[in-house]
Amino acid sequence: MRKTFILSDGSRVNNHGFRIQLSGLNLDRFKQNPVMLYQHDMERVIGRWENIRIEDNKLLAEAVFDTGDTLGSEVARKVEEGFIKGCSLGLIIEEMVQVGEEWMAIRGEVYEASVVSIPSDAGAVVLYDEKRQVLSAEALYLQFNINQTNNTMNEKMKELEAQLAEKDQRVQELEAQVDNLENQL
């Protein structure tokens, strides 16, 4: 049995409060090992994903269930009979920006995709950090807020350094004028 799932919907804000720019997702690693998990549990591999693609601002894939596995067979049956309809993306967000009041993940890597019993919406995701550990949405926002604050501080420091350099130059010019006047006396 094959069924096409929406792994992520780039037109919606997900249950963590941000939108995913699908064109910024790196799918290379995922396509090499398109593991299908159940409920994001790495010990519960229930199949694989095929025909992974982006269409109409949605990341789509066809589910191929491992029916030789008891859990895979049971989940396949529940999907076929309409008892389970949701899935959720596992990803590592590498870059996030704030656009107006909304956050947008503009660059990231897909780590896995899971069939889940209760997604918050079609764009539901679980987040991982660089060490492949599950990351809370709060930790993600804190990380990007800190980065944004650091970038702002770096820009202000550069501005202050430029102003200081201008003042240093002006002081040198005035000292030279004073020396000149003293020599004339």
C-alpha positions in Angstrom: 0.0 0.0 0.0 1.2 3.5 -0.9 -0.3 6.7 0.4 0.9 10.2 -0.3 1.4 12.2 2.9 2.0 16.0 3.4 5.2 15.9 5.4 5.2 19.7 5.8 3.0 22.5 4.6 5.0 25.7 3.9 1.9 27.8 3.7 1.0 27.2 7.3 2.4 28.2 10.7 3.2 24.9 12.5 2.3 24.0 16.0 5.6 25.5 17.2 4.6 28.9 15.9 6.7 29.3 12.8 6.5 28.7 9.1 9.0 26.6 7.1 10.4 27.9 3.8 10.5 24.5 2.0 12.9 25.7 -0.7 15.5 26.2 2.1 15.3 22.5 3.2 18.2 20.2 2.6 16.7 16.9 1.7 19.9 15.1 0.5 20.6 13.1 3.7 16.9 12.3 4.1 16.6 11.0 0.6 19.6 8.8 1.1 17.9 7.2 4.2 14.2 8.1 4.0 13.3 6.4 7.2 9.7 6.4 8.3 9.3 6.4 12.1 6.3 6.0 14.3 5.7 9.0 16.7 9.3 10.2 16.1 10.6 7.1 18.0 14.0 6.1 16.5 13.5 2.6 17.7 10.2 2.2 15.8 11.0 2.2 12.1 7.8 1.3 10.3 8.8 1.9 6.7 10.4 4.3 4.2 9.4 7.3 2.2 9.6 7.4 -1.6 8.9 10.0 -4.3 10.0 12.8 -1.9 9.2 16.1 -3.6 8.0 19.7 -3.1 4.7 20.6 -4.9 2.4 23.6 -4.3 4.5 24.7 -1.3 4.1 21.3 0.3 6.7 18.6 1.1 5.1 15.4 -0.1 6.2 11.7 0.0 4.7 8.3 -0.5 4.6 6.0 2.5 5.9 2.4 1.9 5.1 0.5 5.1 7.2 -2.5 6.3 4.4 -5.0 6.5 6.8 -7.7 7.6 7.1 -5.8 10.9 4.2 -6.1 13.3 4.0 -2.4 14.1 4.5 -1.4 10.5 1.7 -3.7 9.4 -0.6 -2.4 12.1 0.1 1.3 11.3 -0.4 0.6 7.6 -3.8 -0.9 8.4 -4.8 2.1 10.5 -3.7 4.5 7.7 -5.5 2.4 5.0 -8.7 2.4 7.1 -8.4 6.2 7.9 -7.7 5.9 11.6 -4.3 7.6 11.3 -3.9 10.4 8.8 -1.1 12.6 10.2 2.6 12.8 9.9 5.3 15.1 11.2 8.7 16.2 10.1 11.8 15.9 12.1 14.3 18.6 11.2 17.3 20.6 12.2 16.8 24.3 11.7 19.9 26.1 10.6 18.6 29.6 10.0 15.5 31.4 11.2 14.4 35.0 10.6 11.5 37.1 11.9 9.3 38.5 9.2 6.9 41.0 10.9 5.2 39.1 13.7 6.0 35.7 12.2 9.1 33.5 12.5 10.2 31.6 9.4 12.8 28.8 9.2 14.6 29.6 6.0 17.3 26.9 6.1 17.3 23.5 7.6 18.0 19.8 7.2 15.3 17.1 7.2 16.3 14.4 9.6 13.3 12.0 9.5 9.5 11.9 8.9 7.1 10.1 11.2 3.6 8.9 11.0 1.9 10.3 14.1 -1.5 9.8 15.7 -2.2 13.4 16.5 -0.4 16.2 14.6 -1.3 19.7 15.5 -1.6 20.6 11.8 -0.4 19.7 8.4 2.8 21.5 9.1 3.6 19.7 12.4 7.3 19.2 13.1 9.6 17.9 15.8 12.9 19.8 16.2 16.4 18.5 16.6 19.6 20.2 17.4 23.0 19.7 15.7 23.6 16.6 17.9 20.3 15.1 16.8 18.7 15.6 20.2 15.1 16.7 20.4 14.9 20.5 20.8 12.0 22.4 22.4 10.5 25.2 20.5 11.4 27.5 23.4 15.1 26.5 23.1 14.9 27.1 19.3 13.5 30.6 19.7 16.0 31.4 22.5 18.9 30.3 20.2 17.7 32.5 17.3 16.9 35.4 19.6 20.4 35.2 21.1 21.9 35.1 17.6 19.8 38.0 16.4 20.8 40.0 19.5 24.4 39.1 19.0 24.2 40.2 15.3 22.6 43.5 16.4 25.2 44.1 19.1 28.0 43.3 16.5 26.6 45.9 14.1 26.4 48.5 16.9 29.9 47.7 18.0 31.1 48.2 14.4 29.3 51.6 14.3 30.9 52.7 17.6 34.3 51.5 16.4 33.9 53.6 13.2 32.8 56.7 15.3 35.7 56.2 17.6 38.2 55.9 14.7 36.7 59.2 13.3 37.2 60.9 16.6 40.7 59.6 17.0 41.5 61.0 13.5 40.0 64.4 14.5 42.1 64.4 17.8 45.2 63.7 15.8 44.4 66.5 13.4 43.8 69.0 16.3 47.0 67.9 18.0 48.9 68.6 14.8 47.3 72.0 14.6 48.2 72.8 18.2 51.8 71.6 17.5 51.9 73.8 14.5 50.7 76.9 16.4 53.1 76.2 19.2 56.0 76.1 16.7 54.9 79.4 15.2 55.1 81.1 18.6 
